[in-house]
């Protein structure tokens, strides 16, 4: 009588290891992209919120912060956070793109002919 073949072979273990490595690499790549694009950060909806920011270098940026009815300009860098100046006249910022509007546009795009449902 011939013993049954083992369901665990070197090829299946290697395939499993490569699949797991690919998934981990994909997770790291997505987190890197989100960090670079700052898509994963919460900008605030309460009394304190980041209105806008300007990157000066990879580690330094200027941030316009709303606190209640006033606005503050602060510098953020490797050395910490430095208050630059409170603004006497608030800066009017154009409305940022609405995520609901983006979702609607994405649905419209997906309904176009040639798109997969």
N, C-alpha and C positions, 0 to 999 in steps of 0.2 A: 504494500500500500504506500502511495506517495503522500508525504505530509502536505497539507494545504500551504499555499504561498502566503507569506506574511503580508498583511495589508500596509505595514509600515516598511517602506523601502528607502534607500538612500536618495533616490530621485524625488520621492514625495516630500521627504524632510527638507531637501534642498529647495524645492519649489515653495514650501511653506516659509522657510527662512527668507527667501528672496521676496516673497509677497509681503511679509511683515516689515522688512527693511524698506520696501517701496512705500508702504503706508506711513511709516514713521517719517520718511523723507518728504512725502506729500504734506503731512501735518506741519513739519518744520518750514517748508516753503510757503505755505499759506500764512502761517503766523508771521514770517518775515515780511511778506507782502503787506499784510494788514498793518504791521508796525511801521513800515516805510510810508504807506499811504495814510496812516492815522485813521483808518476806517473803524477800528475796534474801540476807539476811545469815546467815552461819553462826554459830550460838550456841556451838559448842564441845562436844566430846565427850571430851576428854582430861583432863589434870590442871587445866587452867585453862578455866573456862566462865562465861558470863554466865547468871546464874540468873533475874534479873528486872530491869526498868528502868522508871523513871517519868519521863515528859517534863514538865519544868517550863516550858519555852518551846520555840519551834521549834529553838533552837540549844543548849539546856541540858537536861541530864537527870541523874538519879541512877541509878547502876547498882550492882546487887548482884552481886559476882563471887565465884565459888568457886575457891580455889586449894588443891588437895589436900583436906584435911579442914577448912580454915578458910574463913571468908567475910569479904569486905571490902566496905565501902560507899564508892564513889568518886563524885565529881562530874565530869561531862564537859561542857565548854562551849567557847565560842569562844576563851577564854584558855588552854585546854589541859585536862589531867586533874589533878584534885586528890584526894588520898586523904583521905576524911572520917574514917573510923574502921574499925579491925578489930572484928568482932563477937565478943564473948566467948562468947555462946550463939548457935549457928547458927540461922537462921530456917528453919523447915520450910515448904517451898513445895509447894503442890498440884501434882500431876503435870500438865505441860503436855499439850495434846491430842496424841495420837499420830498421826503422819502415816499409819501403816498403818490405824488406825481410820477416819481420814477417807477413805482410799481405799476401804475396805470400804463405808462409808456412801454414797459416791458411786456405787459399782457397784450397790448396792441401789436407789438413786434412779433410776439409768438403766434398771433392769429393770422399773420401774413401768409400768403400761399408759399409753399416750399418749406415752411417751418414744421418741425415735428411737434405734435401735440403733447 
